[in-house]
Amino acid sequence: MIIAGRIVRLAERDRAEVHFFLDGQTRAALAGDTVLTAMLASGHALRKSEFGPEPRAGFCLMGACQDCWVWQDEGPRLQACSALVSEGMRLRTMSPESWP
Amino acid sequence: MSETLPPRIVIVGAGPAGIRAAAALVDAGLKPVVIDEGQRAGGQIYRRPPAGFTRTAEQLYGSEAAKAGALHALFDRLAEAGRLTHCAASSVIASHEGRLHVLGESGVQVISYDRLILATGASDRVAPVPGWQSAGVYSLGAAQIALKAQGVALGQRIVLIGSGPLLTLVGAQLLKAGADVAAVLDTSPWHQQVRGLRKLAARPFVAMRGLALRARLGGRYHAGVTLMRIEAEGKGVTAMRWRDAGGHERLTECDMIGMGWHLRAETHLADLVGCAFTFDEQWRQWLPQTDQMGRAGNGVYLAGDGLRLLGADGAEIAGRLAAAACLADLGFPAPRASVDLRKLARLERFAGGLACAFPWPTAMVRALPDDAVVCRCENVTAGAVRENGGFGGGEANRTKSLSRVGMGRCQGRYCQLAAVELVATQTGCTPGAVGRFRGQAPVRPAPIGAFLREG
């Protein structure tokens, strides 16, 4: 499924496709995409701010600002700018319901 | 420790400074440990895409392709030959009595050192602009990393704001790659840029290349602008509102903004290991103190943009010098430093020109409206910083405790300079007198599970 997202692919488009789940829905990305690239290729945000109404989509892309931590279904969070997406990864923009 | 064991030297950072330091130590017959956050060595400016990407070095690094390629090849050769130990995708999060706590994919391990070389680099020096917490606002470095390491633009229609060499460079790189750059807005007025030119003549070729890149931006480039606010709605950024040098209000529609005012040295680890700092008026930030070789004392050496903001060429030289100082202190024959020190002096003159031509926007920060967010981590506003700055007696760490500015997940990396500027104005003193936020371990967020052991 192709959904227009925040990012625009300008180069390196001939990579193998991988599939992941975002909030339970199947999404496509390319092998070698970071989680941030993968999520923003078909979406506009990575998570919701805990301190304001606005969504967040990362800021520094070099592991310094900590703006891009995203939830996985199984619990541990990922730094979206440095982790690479992998086949079958289950990501979510909101914390799991079980989270206090 | 037995005297026959070779000294254990740990280098933090595998950018231009870290790689050159490692190579110099290997040349002396030592086997350094190189700890780096990247998956692959190279650092940020010479960052490499993941495996499977196919653009050439020329496409990725332009005029700097040969330098980037040489550094990558050198590091890979030393790592493959087992001449150094490479801890990739690993963050040093704490240091205590010669022991580094290193967070990697398999948890936290302790690596001890006899000598430590910190080559931790820099990130964008950012100033808050009202609305900058919105989705779609990134640092200039982020825009460049996205292009280089992922082949993507972070928006359909882009506005770049700030000042400094990266503003022009990122604009030109995005245009060349086919991105839609609507405007490049420089807060430094022309007369200020001309003032820096005399020192920029220390590297005439680099200065000319910068002007050529600027020319490619054409009518998109505006000097001496006033940034008013970033407009946003539900999904994120919708426009940049600004005033041109003539005072006319302008609105440029966009869905992505890249911002930055040159660089901020990454100094949290230098702080943890006890380096002394001074407020550097030229760079308007706190920088660690060393001798000209990079010696900080207590067996610690600093090199690269984490010490002095001289860029990649300066970082290569500083990496060699720090290694030479380390070798000399250990009683090894050290390479001669005089030629490198002369080169470094020329780069320092040039960097002084950049600092003068593209200054930190002091007046803009001091005039921030009270409801503007200063800390992006926890949305602490300028008003809260001002109010608590007064209660805290104009001291940085008391203001931090009272307002939570600088206590978020980035640990003040992106708000400290603006916060200190606001406190200084509020209490009628200088940023140097307000002080700096103390670095606290862990310097990167670490999951508690990483510290747990089986059994």
Interface residues (C-beta under 8 A of the other chain):
Chain A: R6 I7 V8 R9 L10 A11 E12 R13 D14 R15 A31 G32 D33 T34 T37 L40 A41 H44 A45 S49 E50 F51 G52 E54 P55 R56 A57 G58 F59 C60 L61 M62 G63 A64 C65 Q66 D67 W69 P76 R77 C81 S82 L84
Chain B: E37 Q39 Q44 P49 P50 A51 G52 F53 T54 R55 Q59 A89 S91 S123 D124 Q133 S134 A135 G136 V137 Y138 S139 G141 A142 I145 A146 L147 A149 Q150 G151 V152 A153 L154 G155 Q156 A177 G178 A179 A232 G234 K235 G236 D255 M256 E266 V373 R376 C377 E378 N379 G408 R409 C410 R413 Y414 R444 P445 P447 G449
